[in-house]
Amino acid sequence: MMNHHALQTPVLTAATVATGLSAGLFYGYACSVMPGLGRADDRTFVEAMQRINVAILNGWFALVFGGALVLSVLAAVAHLRGDGRPALPWIVAAVALYLVMLVITFRVNVPLNDALDAAGHPDRIGDLAAVRERFEERWVRWNVVRAVTSTAAFGLLVGALMVSGRGAPRGGI
């Protein structure tokens, strides 16, 4: 059976990768997907977002999105004792920021996605501009916050790897 020390680096590395992938997703939306859709007409915008919101609900997304939190918590537990302690505050701060991102996702972005879906097929929506207006600005604003918080969590996990002495060559950064 592996001890905590043997698990520290692989679990922290996996948490860092998963968190980085989540941060990259939100970053991608913030700097390309949403600005691109922002230039589209109302029907295209609504239909594209409805389709994206269905397509993203897949196993690969769930594995990374939920896995980042689970792996980060496991990394924290693995760093509770001994030589792992210096990385622990970095990991705990990363978990806190990732939790902030999750709260935003489930309290703001998911309800907006659900409301957009509930509006129905774009061919049957009487006022596409109103549906878009109730969604776009708020969703985009809070997605930027998700991008910032998850990117900060990623940076903290990179820092944890460096502090633990396993993410940088000996002798420091």
C-alpha positions in Angstrom: 0.0 0.0 0.0 1.3 3.5 -0.9 1.9 6.0 1.9 0.9 9.6 1.9 4.4 10.8 0.8 4.3 8.5 -2.3 0.9 9.9 -3.3 1.7 13.6 -2.8 3.3 14.3 -6.2 1.0 12.2 -8.5 -2.2 13.5 -6.9 -1.1 17.1 -6.8 0.1 16.9 -10.4 -3.3 15.4 -11.5 -5.2 18.0 -9.5 -3.1 20.7 -11.2 -3.7 19.3 -14.7 -7.5 19.0 -14.1 -7.7 22.5 -12.6 -5.7 23.9 -15.5 -8.1 22.2 -18.0 -11.1 23.7 -16.2 -9.5 27.1 -16.2 -8.7 26.8 -19.8 -12.3 26.0 -20.7 -13.5 29.2 -19.0 -10.7 31.2 -20.5 -11.5 29.9 -23.9 -15.1 31.0 -23.5 -14.1 34.4 -22.2 -11.7 35.3 -25.0 -13.1 33.4 -28.0 -16.4 31.6 -27.8 -18.5 34.4 -26.2 -16.9 37.3 -28.2 -17.5 35.3 -31.4 -21.1 34.5 -30.5 -21.5 38.1 -29.4 -21.1 39.1 -33.0 -23.8 36.7 -34.2 -27.5 37.5 -34.7 -29.9 36.6 -31.9 -31.1 33.4 -33.4 -27.6 32.1 -34.0 -26.5 33.1 -30.5 -29.5 31.4 -28.7 -29.3 28.2 -30.8 -25.5 27.9 -30.5 -25.6 28.4 -26.7 -28.4 25.9 -26.3 -26.5 23.3 -28.3 -23.2 24.0 -26.4 -25.0 23.7 -23.1 -26.2 20.2 -24.2 -22.9 19.1 -25.7 -20.8 20.1 -22.7 -22.7 17.6 -20.5 -20.4 14.7 -21.2 -18.2 12.3 -19.3 -14.9 14.0 -20.2 -16.2 17.3 -19.0 -17.6 15.8 -15.8 -14.3 13.9 -15.1 -12.2 17.1 -15.3 -14.7 19.5 -13.8 -15.5 17.4 -10.8 -12.2 15.6 -10.7 -10.3 18.8 -10.2 -12.0 19.4 -6.8 -11.8 15.7 -5.7 -8.1 15.5 -6.7 -7.3 18.9 -5.0 -8.9 17.7 -1.8 -7.0 14.4 -2.0 -3.8 16.4 -2.6 -4.5 18.4 0.6 -5.1 15.3 2.6 -1.8 13.8 1.2 0.1 16.9 2.3 -1.2 17.1 5.9 1.9 15.7 7.4 5.7 15.8 7.2 7.4 17.3 4.2 4.1 18.0 2.5 3.1 20.7 4.9 4.7 23.7 3.1 2.5 23.1 0.1 -0.7 22.7 2.1 -1.7 26.4 2.4 -1.3 26.7 -1.4 -3.5 23.6 -2.0 -6.2 24.8 0.5 -6.3 28.2 -1.1 -6.7 26.5 -4.5 -9.6 24.4 -3.2 -11.3 27.5 -1.8 -11.0 29.3 -5.2 -12.2 26.3 -7.1 -15.2 26.1 -4.7 -16.0 29.8 -5.4 -16.0 28.9 -9.2 -18.3 26.0 -8.5 -20.7 28.1 -6.5 -20.8 30.7 -9.3 -21.4 27.9 -11.8 -24.3 26.4 -10.0 -25.9 29.6 -8.7 -25.5 31.8 -11.8 -24.4 30.1 -15.0 -26.3 26.8 -14.8 -29.6 28.6 -14.0 -29.0 31.0 -16.9 -28.3 27.9 -19.1 -31.5 26.3 -17.9 -33.6 29.4 -18.5 -32.1 29.6 -22.0 -33.1 26.0 -22.6 -36.6 26.5 -21.2 -37.2 29.3 -23.7 -37.6 26.6 -26.3 -36.4 26.1 -29.8 -35.3 29.3 -31.5 -38.0 28.9 -34.2 -40.7 29.0 -31.5 -39.3 31.9 -29.4 -41.3 35.1 -30.1 -38.6 37.6 -28.9 -35.1 36.2 -29.4 -33.6 39.5 -28.5 -35.2 39.5 -25.1 -34.2 35.9 -24.4 -30.6 36.8 -25.4 -30.6 40.0 -23.3 -31.7 38.1 -20.1 -28.8 35.7 -20.7 -25.7 37.1 -22.4 -24.3 39.9 -20.3 -24.8 38.2 -17.0 -23.5 34.9 -18.2 -20.4 36.4 -19.8 -19.6 38.6 -16.7 -19.8 35.6 -14.3 -17.9 33.4 -16.7 -15.0 35.9 -16.6 -15.1 35.5 -12.8 -15.0 31.7 -13.2 -12.0 32.1 -15.5 -10.2 34.3 -13.0 -10.9 32.1 -9.9 -10.1 28.8 -11.6 -6.9 30.2 -13.2 -5.9 31.5 -9.8 -6.6 28.0 -8.3 -4.4 26.5 -11.1 -1.6 29.0 -10.3 -1.8 28.1 -6.6 -1.5 24.4 -7.4 1.5 25.1 -9.6 2.9 27.0 -6.7 2.2 24.0 -4.4 4.2 21.8 -6.8 7.1 24.3 -6.7 7.0 24.7 -2.9 6.9 20.9 -2.4 10.2 20.8 -4.3 9.0 18.4 -6.8 7.8 20.8 -9.5 11.0 22.7 -10.0 14.6 21.7 -10.4 16.6 21.5 -7.1 18.0 24.9 -6.2 14.7 26.8 -6.6 12.8 28.5 -9.4 
